[in-house]
């Protein structure tokens, strides 16, 4: 089967809040709970020819901190490794949203 750009599912805030709470229950205080990436970087990935979505890899940077690596993916389910790759996202903490049901 190939990607068509519709992968993923919309979920309710209630579902997402429960899942983020489950995650927070498994980590220590101060551990990373979220990452932020600017729209410029997302658009740069998605604007590549033949890109139908973004694959997100888990990583640990050279300082031992959790990180995410974003790369475009084509319809044939392959990473676009010769294109735009984004990493070093902004983490929460320290840059978090105001208190809401996804983060507290």
Secondary structure, DSSP 8 states (H G I E B T S, - for coil): ----S--S----HHHHHHHHHHHHTTS-TTS--EEE--HHHHHHHHTSTTEEEEEEEEEE-TTS-EEEEEEEEETTS-B-TTS-EE---EEETTS--SS-TTT-
